Amino acid sequence: MESENPGRPRLVLVVTLAGLFAAYLLYEVLHAGHLEQTSLFYVGIPAAIAITVAITARPKSATGMAMATITVGLALAGPLLGEGVVCLLMSAPLFYFVGLLVGVSIDYARRRGGHAVAVAAPLLLVALLEGATPFTSLPRDEEVTAVATAARDTDIEAALARPPAFGPVTSSLLRLGFPRPLGSEGRGLAVGDTRTITFTPRRSFGINAPLEPRAMTLRVAERAPGRAVFRVERDTTLARWMDLREAEFRWRGRRLEVTFRYRRTFDPGWYFGPLQRYAATQAAGYLAATFTS
């Protein structure tokens, strides 16, 4: 029976550290260039890990080593991110997909030739450039709508005019760590009336670091019978994740429609676009339920 190579654990450690170091260097470069929300980050980092793993030690399976290194990197980053782990969980499938694409291409090229790399390289380049420039970006302006039906004794217009009583969040996605509304100041539906919504504070890095308060200020910008549009004037809650512009309320009888208009800030759009639309729809649904219950 062939004994296990005693140098194998050391090789695995070297390859893992090399891949993580390459990812760290790329992160620092992208962070300095304010590109940490682009495809260059979310596609480039797993690609850098997979390529570095393959170049460093030529393991039997570049795919296996890339997947293992990405897993270690995500596991190490998770405890440091606090509530930012939500972004980590949402981006993890993309990391694994890119690592798998690069790893499988390298492994196939070693066995059969360079055809797989010739196919994968242009796909990876397109994915890297998506969102990096205005010419390679998918549309960023988005709109989602949620509908709720009020109880028979609920006056929707009166409910919208007074401070809401926020209930528990039931969406599985939003409960992962998204900021939760705690209270609201302001009332009225006339043009110029404002609302300031306070959310759960942000936990910062560092020992004994103070909590950072978060809030969103909205002002009634348009008003018509059965319709009110709140425009976001200040936002320290969602600004890192999306650029929320407006919240429109339309009601008739017992039916309330809540529409969010926002601008996507994360790339690649083909991946983060659907995720943000789903999360925004869940948030609009929560708000619609708040004013109809």
Secondary structure, DSSP 8 states (H G I E B T S, - for coil): -----TTHHHHHHHHHHHHHHHHHHHHHHHHHTT-TTSHHHHTHHHHHHHHHHHHHH--S-HHHHHHHHHHHHHHHHHHHHGGGHHHHHHHHHHHHHHHHHHHHHHHHHHHH-SHHHHHHHHHHHHHHHTTTSGGG----EEEEEEEEE--TT--HHHHHHS---------TTGGGT---EEEEE----STT-EEEEEEEEE--SSTT---EEEEEEEEEEEEETTEEEEEEEEESSSTTTEEEEEEEEEEETTEEEEEEEEEE-SS-HHHHHHHHHHHHHHHHHHHHHHHH-
